[in-house]
């Protein structure tokens, strides 16, 4: 079953008051199968974050259709999705536990099971010992892990993560990769963007590649790397094809 189906997504923005519209997304179409890990690859400005915001309805596309688990995005299927933005806004006056409690309340009416789930999640992201500290005292890497904690707190079927390893030191990257592998073992579908092709190569079974607002590849990572020594070389080859 497809966790996400995107069909013909288009989005334009005005670059300035007197300037022409810029076509940022151009008939973007792809699908994400449940229980698989997809890497979303593209250069800066290629449309990755705009695509993610568009499919989650944070911005309104000019045209196109998006379905989650076979139906349009709704309150019901939002509960099946965990999301981490590229630059998460965390309420710095809250403690880590209070932050997770706030996000829990957006999904569930009852606080039953919250404490146990929050403790388990904070242990998983290496923040349990800091659970009562205010977020304003956290380092950038700790804040990134706190954002990941809220994304996995309610055990979603699908994780959508925009640059989840941004700002992390090597130890932090290793920890996040371990968390994502743990989510894979639990049968979660994962769709994440990253500039770190090495991480994609290690974690992903499939790729969606976007270049200048157009999808130039979607499919198995093994297929695209068949005649290449590394994902970096495969990405370069795909871009050359996409611009030819």
Secondary structure, DSSP 8 states (H G I E B T S, - for coil): -EEEEEEEEEEEEESSTTS-EEEEEEEEEEEEETT-EEEEE--TTSSHHHHHHHHTTSS--SEEEEEETTB---HHHHTTEEEE-TT----TTSBHHHHHHHHHHHH-S--TTHHHHHHHHHHHTT-GGGTTSBGGGS-HHHHHHHHHHHHHTT--SEEEEESTTTT--HHHHHHHHHHHHHHHHTT-EEEEE-S-HHHHHHH-SEEEEEETTEEEEEEEHHHHTTT-SSHHHHHHHHHHHHH-
